[in-house]
Amino acid sequence: MSDVTNTRNGGPVHRRWNPVELTARCTAAFHAWWARRHGHAPPAHDTGGARPPSAAAGGSVLWRMRTTVRDEPGALAALCTALAGLRVDILSLQTHPLGEDTVDEFLLRAPEGTDLVAAVSLAGGTDTWTERADAHDLVDAPTRVLGLAARTAQDAAELPLALRQLLGRCTIRSRPATSVGGRRVPEEGLLEDTVIRLRAPEGGVITVERPYPPFTPTEFARARALVELDARLGPRIPRGRDVLTLPEGGTVSVRRADTGDLAAARAMHERCSPETLRMRYHGPVGDADRYLNHLLSPRFGRTLAAQTASGRVVGLGHLLWDGDETEVALVVEDAWQRRGIGAELLARLVAMAAEDGCARVYAVTQASNTGMVAAMRGLGLPLDYQVEEGTLVITARLDAVTGRHVPGEREHGERIGRS
């Protein structure tokens, strides 16, 4: 993810890579751009900052609140008494021991306009933090954690998303196993105020950051347990596959792919024309294979593969976490283009993004890439177009997905079976 920003659609975004300037400068610039893209992070999910409507009749609102109190008899009782005096309903409570202090985390239903911070401050609470909650937060903590563990157990790509839901609004990045502040991240990880660093199962470092509040040792232990579960289970992706009937009558299967498909993906690159690879990777054609290991890694997103009956991979679609945005990218082997494969892969990727709570997805391409432009238009979603330094960025807003069939689901049984 690039550290350079510009303005798109009225707000700050990450600068897109310029293929024309790239070719003119040198291959090294392309490598530098790619290195910055290793900051993929999962999208905002159910912990975003949007203000939900009132949680109940009578103008009451759900809140999440954290406050620090002395770990001594009567401290928690004083807080609860102060909240009860304001007719605040305590729905759940978790405690995070900190030695002489305790961080108390509440889920509250409070009358509209209640000054929670002032109330708990008078009752002895300090470093108080509040955030609007929603119905997702009504699930008790053990049930929530078990659900996240089950999702992670089924799919390695769920780990970043599970960490996001476990720890709230935060940014998660996967980095190479380099030293931090002159020291190597130990096996047990590091907790540093608002930053958690954990050793990734594949040997890198998973960094979790949020501006506020600081992580507690309890949260650190939960995150570490989830990563340890992922490490014990090893590489895994859902093994189901759908059979897609092509317009001319043939079929291909669509399935999830990961780094185990690296050899098949490279073989597909060898069968692709230089123009197809240039359209997809925007840079020197000879460098295309260099990025496949990253693209296929579940740490940075999800990949779908289109496969023939003989086992040959003829198309790849990638859904990549890019900060608070989500990128989609496609490549289809020349001999299999214009058969609807790219559109099908794209529709399924968008369905995944919508299911994971993404507000929008974007594709970085060129105006001459008519196949990608047509596929984005075929989603039937609101699109924004922006030209950035010679590169076309097409953004699809996914709020329109709610209330209708999910993109990628066909009306008349086009998906003829599951194996």
HUVEN-V21890 format. One line per field, one symbol per residue. phi: phi as a letter, one per 20 degrees, with the letter a starting at -180 (. if undefined). psi: psi as a letter, one per 20 degrees, with the letter a starting at -180 (. if undefined). A space follows every 50 residues. Layout:
phi->???
psi->???
This chain:
phi->.feecbdclnbfcffefeffffffeaffffffffgfefegcfffdedfef effgebfnmececdccbdcfebgnfffffffffffemeeeebbcdcfcnf dceddddcdcggnfefffffffeoeclfccbgdbfgffffgfffffffff fffebfffgfffffffdnfbdccdcffdfdmnceffgfncdclecdccff geoeceddcbfaeffegffgfffffffffgfffmfabgefbdddeegeof ccddbfcbffegffffffgfeefgffffffdmcgffegffdffffefffd qccddecffenefdaccdddfcmedcddbcbcggfdfmdnffffffffff fffffenfebcccdbcffeffffffffffmdfcddbeclndeddddeeff ffnbffgoeeecmfeercc
psi->pqipqappkjrprppqpohghghherhhhghgghhiijkpqqrpdjkrjq orrqirqjkqqpqppqqprqmqpighhgghggghhjkppohqpqqnpkdi rpoppqoqoqqpjpngghghghjjqrlppqqprahhiipqggggghghhg ghhhohiighhghghhiaorppqpqqmrqokjqqprhiapondjpppqpq hjibppppqqhqrqqrhggghgghhghhggghhapqqpjqqqpppqhjir qqqprqqaiijgghghhgghiqqhgghghgijaphiighhihhghipihj bqpqppprhijppiqpppoppncjrpqqqqppqgijqkjjgghgggghgh gggghjjphqqqpoaqhimhggghgghihkqpqppppolippoppppihi hpjrqppipqhlkhoirp.
